[in-house]
Amino acid sequence: MSALAIIGGGLVGASLALALQKGAKTRGWSIELIEPFEPGSEYQPSYDARSTALSYGTRLIYQRLGVWEQIAQRAEPITQIQVSDRGRAGATRLDAKKEQVPALGYVVENAWIGHCLWQALDDAVVVRRCPAEVDRMQPVEDGFRLSLTDGKQLGCDLAVLADGGRSALREQLGIAIKRTPYGQTALIANVTPGKPHGGQAFERFTDEGPMALLPLQDNRCALVWTRPEQDAARLVALPEAEFIGELQQAFGYRLGGFQQVGARHLYPLELIEAEEQVRSSLVVLGNAAHSLHPIAGQGYNLSLRDTEALAAALLGGSGRPGELAVLQAYHRRQRSDQWLTVGFSDRVTQLFGDSGGLSVAGRNLGLLGLDLLPPAKTWFARQAMGLGVRER
């Protein structure tokens, strides 16, 4: 029987395997990493690659795991974040120098992060089952028996569900979720601006929904544009020139005229929270535990903090890794971080997605107040960077 089985070898699952492998080796634990999509052995850059905004706190975690130096080779630092409300006075600017950090965050292609993580895994500890998929989980005494789609079966002391926000296994186990639809769809694409972005990120709020433009390498930007469902479907079907025209009108000319847009994809938006994150011999992690609106850029960074806390709890225990008391202690430790981060993300989304008069007035006063009250601005910046009160 393996000590741990991580179901889902994406960014969260691979990060957990990496966080555990050194301690697992000294304890004689084996880790099964089960992933349905086989990653390529070589990284292939692509104009249309999906990317993730990593907070400064996430950089610190990856430094502790020994992979930041490699990830940083294709990480674009965010030196400033400009937050504005289209057509209104409310605006603020967050600056890395003023916050005394080298960057407020970094934007990195998902494929590159995954490549770096998989390259760092130790085959003597981590058994990579890929491509492979679990279609059934059966609780047994002190663990789980996993049935794979290829007919194989595995036993484990602890199963970690890191298989995404639409986890079929979570549903199979009867773990209920709380679902909060936002009535919006995210349009995701990479675009090339006419001027150098200079490491600037933009959070732009409009009556139709918020949009974010994040700096990527090669003077590209990652666009996250939230719109009502029908309008998002209309935008994704427009010819490139017409789409760029509407994007230009919504965003303005801070980066000059947009030159190119890549493949456009739509993602319906909702807040999903699992009502159980731990059971005896089971942990729900990543998007399977909580899936957030992308506009605040908090989802993956929260999941990585959960991952680091779970690894610390498991390696700090003296018994088998699936003991309920150990898993409950992990969840208690992370509950306040999750509550604050989910609340911060949800409130930002609700406030800046509402075009009502009181909400518009309130958010403009809030943005103006951030510039007038440096302590409030610092708190907002540190929340966005995923930093605790003392961590630098």
C-alpha positions as CSV (number, residue, x, y, z in Angstrom):
1,M,0.0,0.0,0.0
2,S,1.3,3.5,-0.9
3,A,1.4,6.1,1.8
4,L,-0.2,8.7,-0.4
5,A,-2.1,8.9,-3.7
6,I,-2.4,12.4,-5.3
7,I,-5.3,12.2,-7.8
8,G,-4.5,15.0,-10.3
9,G,-1.0,15.8,-11.4
10,G,-1.6,19.4,-12.4
11,L,0.0,22.4,-10.8
12,V,-1.5,21.8,-7.3
13,G,-1.0,18.0,-7.3
14,A,2.6,18.3,-8.6
15,S,3.4,21.0,-6.1
16,L,2.1,18.8,-3.2
17,A,4.3,15.9,-4.4
18,L,7.3,18.2,-4.6
19,A,6.6,19.6,-1.1
20,L,6.3,16.1,0.4
21,Q,9.0,14.2,-1.4
22,K,12.1,15.0,0.7
23,G,10.3,14.2,4.0
24,A,8.5,11.2,2.4
25,K,11.9,9.7,1.5
26,T,13.2,9.9,5.1
27,R,10.0,8.2,6.3
28,G,9.9,5.5,3.7
29,W,6.6,6.8,2.2
30,S,5.8,6.4,-1.5
31,I,3.7,8.8,-3.4
32,E,1.5,7.9,-6.4
33,L,0.9,10.9,-8.7
34,I,-2.0,10.0,-11.0
35,E,-2.7,12.3,-14.0
36,P,-4.8,11.7,-17.1
37,F,-2.9,14.0,-19.4
38,E,0.7,13.1,-20.1
39,P,2.9,16.2,-20.1
40,G,5.5,16.6,-22.9
41,S,9.1,15.9,-21.9
42,E,10.1,19.2,-23.5
43,Y,8.4,22.6,-23.0
44,Q,6.9,24.0,-26.2
45,P,6.3,27.8,-26.1
46,S,3.0,28.9,-27.6
47,Y,1.5,32.3,-28.3
48,D,-1.8,31.0,-26.9
49,A,-0.5,29.3,-23.8
50,R,-2.7,29.7,-20.7
51,S,-1.0,31.5,-17.8
52,T,-1.4,32.1,-14.1
53,A,-0.7,35.1,-11.9
54,L,1.6,34.0,-9.1
55,S,1.6,36.2,-6.0
56,Y,4.8,37.3,-4.3
57,G,3.9,34.9,-1.5
58,T,3.8,32.1,-4.1
59,R,7.3,33.0,-5.2
60,L,8.5,32.5,-1.6
61,I,6.9,29.1,-1.4
62,Y,8.5,28.0,-4.7
63,Q,11.8,29.3,-3.4
64,R,11.5,27.1,-0.4
65,L,10.7,24.2,-2.7
66,G,13.9,24.9,-4.8
67,V,12.1,25.5,-8.1
68,W,11.7,29.2,-8.3
69,E,15.0,29.9,-10.1
70,Q,13.9,27.7,-13.0
71,I,10.3,29.0,-13.0
72,A,11.6,32.6,-13.0
73,Q,13.3,32.0,-16.4
74,R,9.8,32.5,-18.0
75,A,8.1,34.6,-15.3
76,E,7.2,38.2,-16.2
77,P,7.3,40.4,-13.0
78,I,4.4,42.6,-12.2
79,T,6.0,45.9,-11.2
80,Q,2.8,47.9,-11.0
81,I,-1.0,47.3,-10.8
82,Q,-3.3,50.0,-12.0
83,V,-6.8,49.7,-10.7
84,S,-9.5,51.9,-12.3
85,D,-13.2,52.3,-13.0
86,R,-13.9,53.3,-16.6
87,G,-15.3,56.8,-17.0
88,R,-15.0,57.6,-13.3
89,A,-12.5,59.3,-11.0
90,G,-11.8,56.3,-8.8
91,A,-8.4,54.8,-9.4
92,T,-5.3,53.6,-7.5
93,R,-1.9,52.3,-8.4
94,L,0.1,49.6,-6.5
95,D,3.8,49.8,-6.8
96,A,6.4,47.1,-6.0
97,K,9.0,49.6,-4.9
98,K,6.7,51.2,-2.5
99,E,5.8,47.9,-1.0
100,Q,9.5,47.0,-0.8
101,V,9.3,43.8,-2.8
102,P,11.0,43.0,-6.1
103,A,7.6,42.4,-7.8
104,L,3.9,42.4,-6.8
105,G,3.6,39.1,-8.5
106,Y,4.6,37.2,-11.7
107,V,2.7,35.9,-14.7
108,V,3.9,32.5,-15.9
109,E,2.6,30.1,-18.5
110,N,0.9,27.1,-16.9
111,A,2.8,24.7,-19.2
112,W,6.1,26.1,-18.0
113,I,5.2,25.8,-14.3
114,G,4.1,22.3,-14.8
115,H,7.3,21.4,-16.7
116,C,9.4,22.8,-13.9
117,L,7.5,20.9,-11.2
118,W,7.6,17.6,-13.0
119,Q,11.3,18.0,-13.8
120,A,11.9,18.4,-10.0
121,L,10.1,15.2,-8.9
122,D,12.2,12.4,-7.5
123,D,11.4,9.1,-9.2
124,A,12.7,7.2,-6.2
125,V,9.8,8.6,-4.1
126,V,7.1,9.8,-6.6
127,V,5.6,7.1,-8.8
128,R,4.2,8.9,-11.9
129,R,1.1,7.2,-13.3
130,C,0.4,9.1,-16.5
131,P,-1.7,8.9,-18.4
132,A,-4.0,7.3,-15.9
133,E,-7.3,8.1,-14.3
134,V,-9.2,7.0,-11.2
135,D,-12.9,6.1,-11.8
136,R,-13.8,4.8,-8.3
137,M,-12.7,5.3,-4.7
138,Q,-13.6,2.8,-2.1
139,P,-13.0,3.6,1.6
140,V,-11.3,0.7,3.4
141,E,-9.8,0.4,6.9
142,D,-7.1,3.0,7.3
143,G,-7.3,4.2,3.7
144,F,-8.8,4.0,0.3
145,R,-8.7,1.5,-2.6
146,L,-8.5,3.2,-6.0
147,S,-9.8,1.6,-9.2
148,L,-8.2,2.9,-12.3
149,T,-9.8,3.0,-15.7
150,D,-7.2,0.6,-17.0
151,G,-8.4,-2.0,-14.5
152,K,-5.5,-1.6,-12.0
153,Q,-6.1,-1.1,-8.3
154,L,-4.1,0.8,-5.8
155,G,-4.3,1.1,-2.0
156,C,-3.3,4.2,-0.1
157,D,-3.2,5.5,3.5
158,L,-4.2,9.0,2.2
159,A,-6.0,10.1,-1.0
160,V,-5.7,13.7,-2.1
161,L,-8.3,14.9,-4.5
162,A,-6.7,17.5,-6.7
163,D,-8.6,16.8,-9.9
164,G,-10.2,20.2,-10.5
165,G,-13.4,22.2,-9.9
166,R,-15.6,19.7,-11.7
167,S,-14.3,16.7,-9.7
168,A,-16.4,13.6,-10.5
169,L,-14.8,11.8,-7.6
170,R,-15.8,14.5,-5.2
171,E,-19.4,14.0,-6.3
172,Q,-19.0,10.2,-6.1
173,L,-17.9,10.5,-2.5
174,G,-21.0,12.5,-1.6
175,I,-19.1,15.7,-0.8
176,A,-21.6,18.6,-1.3
177,I,-20.5,21.9,-2.7
178,K,-21.8,25.4,-2.2
179,R,-22.2,27.1,-5.6
180,T,-22.5,30.9,-6.1
181,P,-23.0,31.8,-9.8
182,Y,-21.8,35.2,-10.8
183,G,-23.9,35.4,-14.0
184,Q,-20.8,36.2,-15.9
185,T,-18.5,34.4,-18.4
186,A,-14.7,35.0,-18.6
187,L,-13.2,35.5,-22.0
188,I,-9.6,34.5,-21.9
189,A,-7.0,35.3,-24.6
190,N,-3.5,36.5,-25.1
191,V,-3.0,39.9,-26.9
192,T,-0.1,42.0,-28.1
193,P,-0.3,45.7,-27.3
194,G,1.2,48.5,-29.4
195,K,3.5,49.8,-26.6
196,P,5.8,47.9,-24.2
197,H,3.8,46.9,-21.2
198,G,6.7,47.5,-18.9
199,G,5.5,45.0,-16.3
200,Q,2.3,46.8,-15.7
201,A,-0.9,44.9,-14.9
202,F,-4.3,46.5,-15.3
203,E,-7.6,45.9,-13.4
204,R,-10.3,47.8,-15.3
205,F,-13.9,47.9,-14.1
206,T,-16.7,48.6,-16.5
207,D,-20.5,48.6,-16.3
208,E,-20.5,45.3,-18.3
209,G,-18.0,43.5,-16.0
210,P,-14.4,43.7,-14.9
211,M,-11.4,43.0,-17.1
212,A,-7.7,42.3,-16.3
213,L,-4.7,42.6,-18.5
214,L,-1.6,40.9,-17.1
215,P,2.0,41.2,-18.5
216,L,3.6,38.2,-20.2
217,Q,7.0,37.6,-21.8
218,D,7.6,38.7,-25.4
219,N,5.4,41.8,-24.8
220,R,2.2,39.8,-24.7
221,C,-0.6,40.3,-22.2
222,A,-3.0,37.8,-20.8
223,L,-6.6,39.1,-21.0
224,V,-9.4,38.1,-18.6
225,W,-12.5,39.9,-19.7
226,T,-15.7,39.1,-17.8
227,R,-19.0,39.8,-19.6
228,P,-22.6,38.6,-19.4
229,E,-23.0,35.2,-21.0
230,Q,-24.6,36.2,-24.2
231,D,-22.3,39.1,-24.8
232,A,-19.2,36.9,-24.2
233,A,-20.5,34.4,-26.8
234,R,-20.9,37.3,-29.2
235,L,-17.4,38.6,-28.6
236,V,-15.7,35.2,-29.0
237,A,-17.3,34.8,-32.4
238,L,-16.3,38.2,-33.8
239,P,-13.6,38.6,-36.5
240,E,-10.3,39.5,-35.0
241,A,-10.4,43.2,-36.2
242,E,-13.8,43.7,-34.7
243,F,-12.9,42.1,-31.5
244,I,-9.8,44.2,-31.1
245,G,-11.9,47.3,-31.8
246,E,-14.3,46.5,-28.9
247,L,-11.5,45.6,-26.6
248,Q,-9.8,48.9,-27.4
249,Q,-12.9,50.8,-26.7
250,A,-13.4,49.0,-23.3
251,F,-9.7,49.2,-22.2
252,G,-8.5,52.5,-23.8
253,Y,-5.1,53.3,-25.2
254,R,-2.8,53.1,-22.1
255,L,-0.8,50.5,-24.1
256,G,-1.4,51.9,-27.5
257,G,-3.4,50.0,-30.1
258,F,-3.7,46.3,-29.8
259,Q,-1.9,44.5,-32.6
260,Q,-2.8,40.9,-32.3
261,V,-5.2,38.6,-30.4
262,G,-4.8,34.8,-30.1
263,A,-7.3,32.1,-29.5
264,R,-10.3,33.1,-27.4
265,H,-11.9,30.8,-24.8
266,L,-15.0,31.1,-22.6
267,Y,-15.3,30.0,-19.0
268,P,-18.6,30.4,-17.1
269,L,-17.8,31.9,-13.7
270,E,-19.0,30.8,-10.2
271,L,-17.6,30.5,-6.7
272,I,-17.4,26.8,-5.8
273,E,-16.7,25.7,-2.2
274,A,-16.6,22.1,-1.0
275,E,-18.5,21.7,2.2
276,E,-16.0,19.1,3.4
277,Q,-12.3,19.3,2.8
278,V,-11.1,16.6,5.0
279,R,-12.2,13.1,6.1
280,S,-10.3,10.2,7.5
281,S,-7.7,9.3,4.9
282,L,-9.0,12.0,2.5
283,V,-8.2,15.6,1.6
284,V,-9.8,17.8,-1.1
285,L,-7.4,20.3,-2.5
286,G,-7.1,23.0,-5.2
287,N,-10.1,23.9,-7.3
288,A,-11.9,20.8,-6.1
289,A,-11.9,22.5,-2.6
290,H,-12.5,26.1,-3.7
291,S,-12.7,27.6,-7.2
292,L,-12.6,31.4,-7.2
293,H,-13.4,34.2,-9.8
294,P,-10.1,34.8,-11.7
295,I,-10.3,38.7,-11.7
296,A,-8.7,39.0,-8.2
297,G,-6.0,36.5,-9.1
298,Q,-6.3,34.6,-5.8
299,G,-7.4,31.1,-6.6
300,Y,-4.1,29.3,-7.4
301,N,-2.1,31.2,-4.8
302,L,-4.6,30.2,-2.0
303,S,-4.4,26.6,-3.2
304,L,-0.6,26.6,-3.1
305,R,-0.7,28.0,0.5
306,D,-3.1,25.1,1.3
307,T,-0.6,22.7,-0.3
308,E,2.3,24.0,1.8
309,A,0.3,23.8,5.0
310,L,-0.9,20.3,4.2
311,A,2.6,19.1,3.6
312,A,3.8,20.6,6.9
313,A,1.0,18.9,8.8
314,L,1.6,15.5,7.2
315,L,5.3,15.6,7.7
316,G,4.9,16.9,11.3
317,G,2.7,14.0,12.3
318,S,4.0,10.9,14.0
319,G,1.5,8.4,12.6
320,R,0.2,7.3,9.3
321,P,-0.5,10.3,6.9
322,G,-4.3,9.7,6.7
323,E,-5.0,10.2,10.4
324,L,-8.1,12.3,10.9
325,A,-6.7,14.4,13.7
326,V,-3.7,15.5,11.5
327,L,-6.0,16.4,8.6
328,Q,-8.3,18.3,10.9
329,A,-5.4,20.3,12.3
330,Y,-4.4,21.2,8.8
331,H,-7.9,22.4,8.0
332,R,-8.2,24.5,11.2
333,R,-4.9,26.2,10.3
334,Q,-6.0,27.1,6.8
335,R,-9.6,28.0,7.6
336,S,-8.9,31.6,8.3
337,D,-6.7,32.1,5.2
338,Q,-9.4,30.5,3.1
339,W,-12.2,32.5,4.7
340,L,-10.3,35.8,4.2
341,T,-9.1,35.1,0.7
342,V,-12.5,33.7,-0.6
343,G,-14.2,36.7,1.0
344,F,-11.8,39.2,-0.4
345,S,-12.1,37.7,-3.9
346,D,-15.9,37.4,-3.7
347,R,-16.4,40.9,-2.4
348,V,-14.1,42.5,-5.1
349,T,-16.0,40.5,-7.7
350,Q,-19.5,41.5,-6.4
351,L,-18.5,45.2,-5.8
352,F,-16.9,45.7,-9.2
353,G,-19.4,43.6,-11.1
354,D,-22.4,45.7,-10.0
355,S,-23.3,48.8,-12.1
356,G,-25.8,50.1,-9.6
357,G,-25.4,53.7,-8.4
358,L,-24.6,52.9,-4.8
359,S,-22.0,50.3,-5.7
360,V,-20.4,52.6,-8.3
361,A,-20.2,55.4,-5.7
362,G,-18.9,53.1,-3.0
363,R,-16.1,51.5,-5.1
364,N,-15.0,54.9,-6.4
365,L,-14.8,56.2,-2.9
366,G,-12.9,53.0,-2.0
367,L,-10.3,53.4,-4.8
368,L,-9.8,57.1,-4.0
369,G,-9.5,56.2,-0.3
370,L,-6.7,53.7,-1.0
371,D,-4.6,56.6,-2.4
372,L,-5.4,58.8,0.5
373,L,-4.8,56.2,3.2
374,P,-1.4,54.5,2.8
375,P,-2.1,51.8,5.5
376,A,-5.3,50.7,3.7
377,K,-3.4,50.6,0.4
378,T,-0.6,48.5,2.0
379,W,-3.2,46.1,3.4
380,F,-4.9,45.8,-0.1
381,A,-1.5,45.2,-1.7
382,R,-0.4,42.6,0.8
383,Q,-3.7,40.8,0.4
384,A,-3.2,40.8,-3.4
385,M,0.4,39.5,-2.9
386,G,-0.7,36.6,-0.7
387,L,1.5,37.7,2.2
388,G,0.9,37.3,5.9
389,V,1.2,40.3,8.2
390,R,4.9,39.7,8.8
391,E,6.1,37.8,5.7
392,R,8.3,39.6,3.2
